[in-house]
Structures are given as C-alpha cells and as structure tokens.
C-alpha cells in the first residue's frame, strides 16, 4: 500500500460508559434525594447523570445561594458539595444546612480539590460528614452513597 491509511471501524456501537453501573449499587436508591453543588457545569452534569442512572432523584446547584434555596425545596438526604464556589464556599453552605430544619440530618459530603489535613478538619468542623478529594472514582462515590443509607 503506497501510503494509504487503513482504518478500523467497529461493527457494534460501544455501550455508554455509565450503562454498566453494578446493579447492587442501585438497591434502595428509589426515593433518595441528592443535591449536587458544583460550579463546574460539566462536572455537575456528569455527576447528575451518573446518580440519576442509579435511581437517585438529583438536583444541581451551581452556587452557594442556589444550593441553599434548592435544599429548602428538595429536602435532600445527601448533599455532595464542592468547597470552592463562586459566591461563598462549601463550608458556609454546610454550616447553614446544619442549622436549617429539613436539612439538619442530611448526609453532607465535601467533594473537593482541597485535600490536605487542614481542609479535611475544616470541612468536618463546618458540618460535613465526609471529605472526598477530586477526582472521585464514580464507583467509590456510589459505594459511599449506598453505605450511608
């Protein structure tokens, strides 16, 4: 072949990446409400899709103020919250949620790039139950959600 390029085209389409979430992870998720607080829209949407595929009811907020307003409506069982938000920070969001009627018992998880011991201590002091460092393995996150409930 005189410089011609041969290309391989698969005969079957690849399954979507999230289509094979283990079925054991979807047990007991029906009716569980999760609030994702993340200012990166691509990350927020990816997380929303993953959780929705696993049976969770999911809402997304992109700012701290939006998170607090959405939490009042959704009354989430779990809040996955970034620390670095454009209008406040996740520490403030967690503190307010801990003091607000329907969210005082919610399981709050900091999902953040701030991973040192100081940030972990600060997250727990603000009211977070857990501190996960980005990027979080989706399987680990789903497993954590399952053991919370």
C-alpha positions as CSV (number, residue, x, y, z in Angstrom):
1,X,0.0,0.0,0.0
2,X,1.5,3.2,-1.1
3,X,0.9,5.4,2.0
4,X,-2.8,4.6,2.2
5,X,-4.3,4.6,5.6
6,X,-6.4,1.6,6.7
7,X,-9.0,2.4,9.3
8,X,-10.8,0.0,11.5
9,X,-14.4,0.7,12.3
10,X,-16.1,-1.5,14.9
11,X,-19.2,-3.3,13.7
12,X,-21.0,-2.7,17.0
13,X,-21.5,0.5,18.9
14,X,-19.8,0.8,22.2
15,X,-22.2,0.9,25.2
16,X,-22.4,4.2,27.0
17,X,-19.8,4.4,29.7
18,X,-22.3,4.6,32.6
19,X,-24.6,1.9,31.3
20,X,-23.0,-0.9,33.4
21,X,-23.2,0.5,36.9
22,X,-23.3,-2.5,39.1
23,X,-26.9,-3.4,40.0
24,X,-26.1,-3.9,43.7
25,X,-25.4,-0.2,43.9
26,X,-29.0,0.7,42.8
27,X,-30.7,-1.2,45.6
28,X,-32.5,1.1,48.0
29,X,-31.9,4.3,46.0
30,X,-35.5,4.8,44.9
31,X,-36.8,8.0,46.5
32,X,-33.3,9.0,47.8
33,X,-32.8,12.7,47.0
34,X,-29.3,14.1,46.3
35,X,-28.3,17.7,45.8
36,X,-25.1,18.2,43.8
37,X,-23.5,21.6,44.5
38,X,-20.8,22.2,41.9
39,X,-19.8,25.3,39.9
40,X,-18.2,23.4,37.1
41,X,-21.2,22.7,34.9
42,X,-19.6,19.7,33.1
43,X,-18.7,18.0,36.4
44,X,-22.1,18.8,37.8
45,X,-23.9,17.3,34.8
46,X,-21.8,14.2,34.7
47,X,-22.5,13.6,38.4
48,X,-26.2,14.2,38.0
49,X,-26.4,11.7,35.1
50,X,-24.5,9.1,37.0
51,X,-26.7,9.4,40.1
52,X,-29.9,9.5,38.0
53,X,-28.9,6.3,36.2
54,X,-28.5,4.7,39.6
55,X,-32.0,5.6,40.6
56,X,-31.4,8.7,42.7
57,X,-33.5,11.9,42.4
58,X,-30.9,14.5,41.7
59,X,-30.9,18.3,41.6
60,X,-28.0,20.5,40.8
61,X,-27.0,23.9,42.2
62,X,-24.0,26.0,40.8
63,X,-23.6,28.5,43.7
64,X,-23.9,28.5,47.4
65,X,-27.1,30.6,47.4
66,X,-28.7,28.4,44.8
67,X,-27.7,25.4,46.9
68,X,-29.5,26.7,50.0
69,X,-32.6,27.6,48.0
70,X,-32.7,24.2,46.3
71,X,-32.1,22.4,49.5
72,X,-35.2,24.0,51.0
73,X,-37.3,22.7,48.1
74,X,-35.6,19.3,47.7
75,X,-35.0,18.4,51.3
76,X,-32.1,16.1,50.2
77,X,-31.0,13.0,52.0
78,X,-27.4,13.6,50.7
79,X,-25.6,16.8,49.6
80,X,-22.4,16.5,47.5
81,X,-20.8,19.9,47.8
82,X,-17.7,21.5,46.3
83,X,-15.8,23.8,48.6
84,X,-14.8,26.4,46.1
85,X,-18.0,28.1,44.9
86,X,-18.3,31.5,43.2
87,X,-20.4,33.3,45.7
88,X,-19.4,31.7,49.0
89,X,-17.8,28.4,49.9
90,X,-19.0,24.9,50.8
91,X,-18.1,25.5,54.5
92,X,-20.8,28.2,54.7
93,X,-23.3,26.0,52.8
94,X,-22.7,23.1,55.2
95,X,-23.0,25.3,58.3
96,X,-26.3,26.8,57.1
97,X,-27.7,23.4,56.1
98,X,-26.8,22.0,59.5
99,X,-28.9,24.8,61.1
100,X,-31.9,24.6,58.7
101,X,-34.9,22.5,59.6
102,X,-35.2,19.8,56.9
103,X,-31.5,19.5,56.2
104,X,-30.1,19.2,59.7
105,X,-29.9,15.4,59.3
106,X,-28.8,15.3,55.7
107,X,-25.5,13.5,55.0
108,X,-23.1,16.2,53.8
109,X,-20.1,15.2,51.6
110,X,-17.4,17.6,50.7
111,X,-16.3,16.7,47.1
112,X,-13.3,19.0,46.6
113,X,-9.8,19.5,45.2
114,X,-8.7,20.8,48.7
115,X,-7.3,17.6,50.1
116,X,-4.9,18.4,52.9
117,X,-5.5,17.7,56.5
118,X,-6.3,21.3,57.3
119,X,-9.1,21.4,54.7
120,X,-10.4,18.0,55.9
121,X,-10.6,19.2,59.5
122,X,-12.3,22.5,58.4
123,X,-14.9,20.5,56.4
124,X,-15.7,18.3,59.3
125,X,-15.9,21.3,61.7
126,X,-18.3,23.0,59.3
127,X,-20.7,20.1,59.4
128,X,-19.7,17.7,56.6
129,X,-19.9,14.0,57.4
130,X,-17.2,13.1,54.8
131,X,-14.5,14.7,52.8
132,X,-13.7,13.2,49.3
133,X,-10.9,14.5,47.1
134,X,-11.5,15.2,43.4
135,X,-11.4,13.5,41.1
136,X,-13.6,10.9,42.9
137,X,-13.8,7.4,41.4
138,X,-17.5,7.0,40.5
139,X,-17.6,3.5,41.9
140,X,-16.3,4.8,45.3
141,X,-18.8,7.6,45.3
142,X,-21.7,5.2,44.5
143,X,-20.5,2.7,47.2
144,X,-20.3,5.6,49.7
145,X,-23.8,6.6,48.9
146,X,-25.0,3.1,49.4
147,X,-23.4,2.6,52.8
148,X,-24.8,5.9,54.0
149,X,-28.3,4.6,53.9
